[in-house]
């Protein structure tokens, strides 16, 4: 069983996450902002903590096929993992589609195409 240590770097990372709830960010973004705030932290520590937080369900990980690095989004509860998310390519804001709308979409796919495992293709649209 993994112990849950409270370290200063972890506190700095959590502080960053809580102030960036509605945006996606890279490990480098977290590192840069913490360093700019004057805190002592190294990139490997940020990366290691981010990966642990993904495993615990605290962060969503996004890896677009055309990106060299992943981006992440802080989620306050696991219920955020049960619906769809859209990311604004201009500002990085992540918008969650409600559970009801997501379930309606999944039901429509199931009705039209049957049960199965589906992978969503990249969808782009402009509003």
N, C-alpha and C positions, 0 to 999 in steps of 0.2 A: 504494500500500500504506500503510495507516494505521500510524503508529508507536504503540507501546504505552508511553506515558510513565507513570512512577510518580510520582504527585503525592500530597501530604498528604491532600487531600480524597478521592481515590480510596482511599487506605489506610484512612481513617476509614469510608468506605462499606463496604469489604470486611470490616472488623472487625465492623461492624454485621451484615452478612449472615451471617457465619460463626457469630455468636452467636444468630441467629434462624432457623436452618435449618428448623425444623418449623412455622413460622408464616407467615402471609401478612401483608403490610404495604404501606402506601402510601408514596409519595415523601415525603409530609408526615411520616409516622411516622419515616422515616430521618432526615430533616432535624431534627425536634424532638429526637430522642434524641442526635444528634451535638452539637447546640447545647447541650443540657442537660449534656453531658459537658465543656463548656467549650471546645470546638474552634470555630475560625472557619471557617464555610462558608456558602455562600448556596444558596437553594432551586433556582435555575437550574442550578447546578453538580451538585447531587444528581440533578435530573431528567435532565440530559444524560448523566451517568454511568450511571444506571439504564437509559436507552434503549440505550446502547452495550452494556451487559451483557445485555440481552434479545437484541439482534442477534447477540451472540457465543454465545448459548445458555446463559449462566450463570444466567439468571433465567427463570422461567415468568411469563407475564403473564395475569392473570385480569380479565375485564371483564364483570361481570354486567349484564344489560340494565337493571336498576333502579338501578345505581350511577352516580354522576357521575364517579367516578375509578376508575382501575385499581388492582388490588393485585398484588403480586409475591411470588414464592417463590424462594429461592436453591436451585440444584441444583448438586451437585458434579460431575456428569458428564452427558453427553448421553443416557445410557441412561435417565435419569429422564423423558425426553420421549416414551418409547415405551409408557407405561402410564397408567392413569387415576389421578386424584387426587380426594380428598374434602376439603372444608374444613368444620371445625366452626364453626358460626355463633355459638357462645357464646364460645369462647376463641381462634378463629382458627387453631388447629392444622391443618396440612395432612397428610393421611394418604395415602400412596401404596399403591395396589393393586398387588400383584406382577405381573411380566410374564406369568407363567403364567396367572393369573386373567384378566388383561386380554386375552390372546390367546384364551383360551377364550370370553370374551364376544364378541369380534370374529368368531371362527369361527362361533358360534351365529347371529349376525346375518347373516353371509354365507350360511350354510346355509339360513336361513329366508327371506331376502329377496334374495339374490343380491348380486353385486358392485355397488358404487356408492359415491357420496359421501354420507355421513350426518352430520347435525348433531344433537348430543345436546341434548335439551331439559333445562331445569332440573329436577332431581329433588330432592325433599325427603323426608327420612324421619327418624324419631325412634327412638332406641334406648333 
